[in-house]
């Protein structure tokens, strides 16, 4: 029998060698519209096989041996541990007469949920996920209090998986009810008007051993009544003719409407259906039956529903639709489209809190429900504001605010547009040592692209500054300022953190997103390459000092530009990347990405995708910079087979002494819920890698 793993010697430096695992190649070949494509490492997609396990063990041994040789890794871990050891807060919201929020005292693997009787009253522990597993790999994936503030529905995800088990806790006693709901993901719950049950989305139970790989299709909406077994749950809605559809349920605060946001896989467009729960036999009404724009429910007043939408407004507007007379000619525009795109909107009392993006930073306006008056909300600075959940009848709203050198703080907003701090983090560093600047640079086609640069004050532009260039560029996701202790550690070392706002995101509305998807995906790569060229031309850094980094769709970005311009970078760090663009749609939720990328099963799309797929554009005998690939064994968003096959192929192709490493985390997933200890270890490894490969 052919061995799964044997070793070959690859030169790392004049006085050092590395031994890469050399996986066997099989004869798998696929025919794509007459084009034969070999897939010799197809067997690495089976993450549970003994062969794959042996390869993973051997790869981790190589990577850990390399990292252990860094004399500074221990110091990096110590500094990261200090920087992560700060009190921080999040998810502050009202629940009846109480307030619920998350808090981490510093080095807790998972943040703890607290409940308090007043804004400034001390909280008591409501839910501590750290007690569920000693290694901290059981994480709170979300929570929804009942409107009366008596019960809490919450989800627990294990080992980083997207799969969530739902539970219900009595807020007064802190005790769980016997209810337990399995096979849910990508949505939480909507409480019934009587607060004695909830609506939720469920997928069919996967085949044994296939939970982390099997395609997630045929979601259904169920109603669960407290105290009853899951087997008794009532099917409310499903669409067997549309296996990719997913359902996000909301119940209006007045208890009258069940509103269903139908996600079809087009990131930036959705459908909206509803039921009038006051009816004797509620029927599902297709309010928005055509996939033409985004419609995000904001709330209702009687039969009038408010939506944040891109309908006839690529940068967003807010409209009111009376379901008693829903014809388009009866729609009322409450907030017209502005030059800045709408990122979010919330109703509280008689106000709309509308968050806009101005060159990827937040601006908030308080607008009356009739749209006639508007006030500007004074934010703490340039950064990102994100409103937390709450009832539309509340007299107050709460939002998080963060920046690159400012950990998230919680603020209260009232109807007079007054902003009051509620919970603030205790810093473990001096933010005055750093500065954030925003620059704009031309892409290949002349498009003006913004980029944030964060670094120590007094930076000398001599081309010698080690730099991490980060990007994402896809799925209508905006890359806005966010805090991480790892960024601070990097900047303390003299590094620059550069974050480019590439096309494919939502920073400038639908048109920005559309300019970076499907057959226009190359624009994203061009934007990223142009960012690197700008940093070098302006002498912020130089090729030997420049590393590129991105995760998920950003991992695809890194892999694609690494193939297109290997001469431009000193190092690359693709994380949990979508690397096999010919098979991405065959695993878990990958089929939902077809509207973003196109389908390999379509001849025209195949031609586009094949041209940039990271796995399929590696050149044997190519000269690549140093690469540190990271993935996790429980990633069921982008299955680890993507990174496994990419690493094996790139190691075999590399013709110079620069290392091609893969770091495979255990009991972790795509990123959400990762324990603090694992996050610290991962970044200590990245910093150790960059210190060596960028010759810092």
HELIX and SHEET records of a PDB file:
HELIX    1   1 UNK A   42  UNK A   45  5                                   4    
HELIX    2   2 UNK A   50  UNK A   68  1                                  19    
HELIX    3   3 UNK A   73  UNK A   84  1                                  12    
HELIX    4   4 UNK A  129  UNK A  131  5                                   3    
HELIX    5   5 UNK A  230  UNK A  232  5                                   3    
HELIX    6   6 UNK A  323  UNK A  325  5                                   3    
HELIX    7   7 UNK A  328  UNK A  330  5                                   3    
HELIX    8   8 UNK A  431  UNK A  433  5                                   3    
HELIX    9   9 UNK A  485  UNK A  492  1                                   8    
HELIX   10  10 UNK A  510  UNK A  514  1                                   5    
HELIX   11  11 UNK A  518  UNK A  520  5                                   3    
HELIX   12  12 UNK A  522  UNK A  537  1                                  16    
HELIX   13  13 UNK A  543  UNK A  545  5                                   3    
HELIX   14  14 UNK A  553  UNK A  564  1                                  12    
HELIX   15  15 UNK A  566  UNK A  568  5                                   3    
HELIX   16  16 UNK A  584  UNK A  586  5                                   3    
HELIX   17  17 UNK A  590  UNK A  593  5                                   4    
HELIX   18  18 UNK A  594  UNK A  597  1                                   4    
HELIX   19  19 UNK A  603  UNK A  612  1                                  10    
HELIX   20  20 UNK A  615  UNK A  617  5                                   3    
HELIX   21  21 UNK A  641  UNK A  653  1                                  13    
HELIX   22  22 UNK A  676  UNK A  693  1                                  18    
SHEET    1   A 2 UNK A   5  UNK A  13  0                                        
SHEET    2   A 2 UNK A  16  UNK A  23 -1                                        
SHEET    1   B 2 UNK A  29  UNK A  32  0                                        
SHEET    2   B 2 UNK A  35  UNK A  38 -1                                        
SHEET    1   C 4 UNK A  88  UNK A  95  0                                        
SHEET    2   C 4 UNK A  98  UNK A 104 -1                                        
SHEET    3   C 4 UNK A 112  UNK A 116 -1                                        
SHEET    4   C 4 UNK A 124  UNK A 127 -1                                        
SHEET    1   D 4 UNK A 138  UNK A 145  0                                        
SHEET    2   D 4 UNK A 151  UNK A 158 -1                                        
SHEET    3   D 4 UNK A 164  UNK A 170 -1                                        
SHEET    4   D 4 UNK A 176  UNK A 184 -1                                        
SHEET    1   E 4 UNK A 189  UNK A 191  0                                        
SHEET    2   E 4 UNK A 197  UNK A 202 -1                                        
SHEET    3   E 4 UNK A 220  UNK A 225 -1                                        
SHEET    4   E 4 UNK A 234  UNK A 238 -1                                        
SHEET    1   F 4 UNK A 246  UNK A 251  0                                        
SHEET    2   F 4 UNK A 257  UNK A 263 -1                                        
SHEET    3   F 4 UNK A 271  UNK A 276 -1                                        
SHEET    4   F 4 UNK A 285  UNK A 288 -1                                        
SHEET    1   G 4 UNK A 295  UNK A 301  0                                        
SHEET    2   G 4 UNK A 304  UNK A 309 -1                                        
SHEET    3   G 4 UNK A 317  UNK A 322 -1                                        
SHEET    4   G 4 UNK A 332  UNK A 335 -1                                        
SHEET    1   H 4 UNK A 341  UNK A 348  0                                        
SHEET    2   H 4 UNK A 351  UNK A 358 -1                                        
SHEET    3   H 4 UNK A 361  UNK A 368 -1                                        
SHEET    4   H 4 UNK A 374  UNK A 377 -1                                        
SHEET    1   I 4 UNK A 384  UNK A 387  0                                        
SHEET    2   I 4 UNK A 396  UNK A 403 -1                                        
SHEET    3   I 4 UNK A 406  UNK A 414 -1                                        
SHEET    4   I 4 UNK A 419  UNK A 423 -1                                        
SHEET    1   J 8 UNK A 434  UNK A 442  0                                        
SHEET    2   J 8 UNK A 448  UNK A 456 -1                                        
SHEET    3   J 8 UNK A 496  UNK A 500 -1                                        
SHEET    4   J 8 UNK A 467  UNK A 470  1                                        
SHEET    5   J 8 UNK A 546  UNK A 551  1                                        
SHEET    6   J 8 UNK A 571  UNK A 575  1                                        
SHEET    7   J 8 UNK A 626  UNK A 632  1                                        
SHEET    8   J 8 UNK A 660  UNK A 665  1                                        
END                                                                             
